[in-house]
């Protein structure tokens, strides 16, 4: 008779397959505590393994991780309207949150690096799985 994995074994298997755990506060919010913190699997779809509502990776134009990049979700184009969520990329360039987000008909995003130049995304998003679309030549680039 074949038996399935116990919930604990399944959780450990999933964590190992994804490269390990992620920083998580006791309240369940999963945002980096500082840009010096590092996570894993930069560039991969974080939402595939983790329960994040918004997650992705920011890069500098030279292809390195954009440590400290700021990503904002707003209700109007180019940072206008209400700011719904602001995230800071960790030492791996990854930003992520488990905070509940109402995407509604769509939110706008923008990203900024250490130069302060803000790069808005023209289209609205209805999902926080940033690395599903932002791969290869379509990465989130700041600076």
Secondary structure, 3 states (H helix, E strand, C coil): CCCCCCHHHHHHHHHHHCCCCCCCCCCCCCCCCCCCCCCCCCCCCHHHCCCCCEEEEEEECCCCECCCCEEEEECCHHHCCCEEEEEECCCCCEEEECCCCCCCCCEEEEEECCCCCEEECCCCECCCEHHHHCCHHHCEEEC
